[in-house]
C-alpha cells in the first residue's frame, strides 16, 4: 500500500509502466519537473576545490554525519559563519 492509501498490485504497476512507456499520463498532473539538484542560491554557483589533510577530511565527514549534514553543507555553513557579510 502506498502512502496515499493506493493498493499497489502487479496489475497497477504494469499499468503505470505502460503509461510511462507510452507517455500517456491522462489527466494526471505531475507538477513542475526540475532536472538536477535543487539550487542552493539565488545566483550562479561555482565549485571551489581545496586540499586538506586526510585526517581533517575524516573529521569533517564524521562531524557532518553526526549533525546530519553532508560534507558540502558543513563546509558551506562554515564559510558563511567565517564571513562577516554572511553573519
BALOBA-1460 file (C-alpha; in Angstrom, 3 decimals):
// residues 87
<rec num="1" residu="x" x="0.000" y="0.000" z="0.000"/>
<rec num="2" residu="x" x="1.270" y="3.464" z="-0.869"/>
<rec num="3" residu="x" x="1.370" y="6.478" z="1.466"/>
<rec num="4" residu="x" x="-1.766" y="7.783" z="-0.238"/>
<rec num="5" residu="x" x="-3.632" y="4.573" z="0.508"/>
<rec num="6" residu="x" x="-3.437" y="3.199" z="-3.041"/>
<rec num="7" residu="x" x="-3.249" y="-0.581" z="-3.069"/>
<rec num="8" residu="x" x="-0.211" y="-1.491" z="-5.139"/>
<rec num="9" residu="x" x="-0.672" y="-4.668" z="-7.166"/>
<rec num="10" residu="x" x="1.227" y="-6.183" z="-10.056"/>
<rec num="11" residu="x" x="-1.578" y="-5.038" z="-12.379"/>
<rec num="12" residu="x" x="-1.338" y="-1.472" z="-11.031"/>
<rec num="13" residu="x" x="2.451" y="-1.441" z="-11.545"/>
<rec num="14" residu="x" x="2.048" y="-2.891" z="-15.048"/>
<rec num="15" residu="x" x="-0.448" y="-0.115" z="-15.879"/>
<rec num="16" residu="x" x="1.945" y="2.565" z="-14.588"/>
<rec num="17" residu="x" x="4.766" y="1.036" z="-16.603"/>
<rec num="18" residu="x" x="2.634" y="1.061" z="-19.770"/>
<rec num="19" residu="x" x="1.563" y="4.669" z="-19.183"/>
<rec num="20" residu="x" x="5.145" y="5.731" z="-18.555"/>
<rec num="21" residu="x" x="6.419" y="3.920" z="-21.647"/>
<rec num="22" residu="x" x="3.731" y="5.409" z="-23.884"/>
<rec num="23" residu="x" x="3.996" y="8.878" z="-22.320"/>
<rec num="24" residu="x" x="0.240" y="8.888" z="-21.657"/>
<rec num="25" residu="x" x="-0.462" y="10.092" z="-18.141"/>
<rec num="26" residu="x" x="-4.065" y="11.027" z="-18.930"/>
<rec num="27" residu="x" x="-5.284" y="13.827" z="-16.685"/>
<rec num="28" residu="x" x="-2.593" y="13.219" z="-14.095"/>
<rec num="29" residu="x" x="-0.748" y="16.360" z="-13.095"/>
<rec num="30" residu="x" x="2.899" y="15.817" z="-12.400"/>
<rec num="31" residu="x" x="3.644" y="19.443" z="-11.470"/>
<rec num="32" residu="x" x="6.877" y="21.206" z="-12.336"/>
<rec num="33" residu="x" x="9.603" y="18.750" z="-13.179"/>
<rec num="34" residu="x" x="13.004" y="20.134" z="-12.271"/>
<rec num="35" residu="x" x="16.035" y="18.384" z="-13.688"/>
<rec num="36" residu="x" x="19.100" y="18.230" z="-11.492"/>
<rec num="37" residu="x" x="19.778" y="19.116" z="-7.906"/>
<rec num="38" residu="x" x="17.859" y="21.894" z="-6.217"/>
<rec num="39" residu="x" x="19.555" y="25.285" z="-6.275"/>
<rec num="40" residu="x" x="21.420" y="26.346" z="-3.144"/>
<rec num="41" residu="x" x="21.467" y="30.042" z="-4.038"/>
<rec num="42" residu="x" x="19.580" y="32.665" z="-5.983"/>
<rec num="43" residu="x" x="22.612" y="33.296" z="-8.155"/>
<rec num="44" residu="x" x="25.139" y="31.338" z="-10.183"/>
<rec num="45" residu="x" x="27.196" y="28.882" z="-8.139"/>
<rec num="46" residu="x" x="30.646" y="27.537" z="-8.963"/>
<rec num="47" residu="x" x="32.691" y="24.726" z="-7.415"/>
<rec num="48" residu="x" x="35.663" y="25.542" z="-5.196"/>
<rec num="49" residu="x" x="38.433" y="22.997" z="-4.815"/>
<rec num="50" residu="x" x="40.863" y="22.941" z="-1.899"/>
<rec num="51" residu="x" x="43.345" y="20.487" z="-0.479"/>
<rec num="52" residu="x" x="43.072" y="19.348" z="3.121"/>
<rec num="53" residu="x" x="44.903" y="16.694" z="5.149"/>
<rec num="54" residu="x" x="43.159" y="13.320" z="5.085"/>
<rec num="55" residu="x" x="42.683" y="13.488" z="8.861"/>
<rec num="56" residu="x" x="40.874" y="16.836" z="8.545"/>
<rec num="57" residu="x" x="38.583" y="15.447" z="5.844"/>
<rec num="58" residu="x" x="37.830" y="12.436" z="8.053"/>
<rec num="59" residu="x" x="36.997" y="14.743" z="10.970"/>
<rec num="60" residu="x" x="34.737" y="16.892" z="8.762"/>
<rec num="61" residu="x" x="32.964" y="13.804" z="7.421"/>
<rec num="62" residu="x" x="32.481" y="12.319" z="10.898"/>
<rec num="63" residu="x" x="31.168" y="15.536" z="12.406"/>
<rec num="64" residu="x" x="28.940" y="16.435" z="9.468"/>
<rec num="65" residu="x" x="27.395" y="12.941" z="9.557"/>
<rec num="66" residu="x" x="26.875" y="13.311" z="13.317"/>
<rec num="67" residu="x" x="24.908" y="16.539" z="12.814"/>
<rec num="68" residu="x" x="23.034" y="15.223" z="9.778"/>
<rec num="69" residu="x" x="24.727" y="17.266" z="7.081"/>
<rec num="70" residu="x" x="26.748" y="16.427" z="4.011"/>
<rec num="71" residu="x" x="30.376" y="17.485" z="3.772"/>
<rec num="72" residu="x" x="29.369" y="20.237" z="1.331"/>
<rec num="73" residu="x" x="26.615" y="21.542" z="3.604"/>
<rec num="74" residu="x" x="29.008" y="21.626" z="6.546"/>
<rec num="75" residu="x" x="31.686" y="23.481" z="4.591"/>
<rec num="76" residu="x" x="29.196" y="25.991" z="3.149"/>
<rec num="77" residu="x" x="27.908" y="26.713" z="6.663"/>
<rec num="78" residu="x" x="31.468" y="27.069" z="8.000"/>
<rec num="79" residu="x" x="32.316" y="29.580" z="5.264"/>
<rec num="80" residu="x" x="29.099" y="31.523" z="5.950"/>
<rec num="81" residu="x" x="29.966" y="31.694" z="9.667"/>
<rec num="82" residu="x" x="33.501" y="32.905" z="8.907"/>
<rec num="83" residu="x" x="32.478" y="35.700" z="6.538"/>
<rec num="84" residu="x" x="31.344" y="38.931" z="8.253"/>
<rec num="85" residu="x" x="28.976" y="39.704" z="5.365"/>
<rec num="86" residu="x" x="27.148" y="36.374" z="5.845"/>
<rec num="87" residu="x" x="26.592" y="36.514" z="9.619"/>
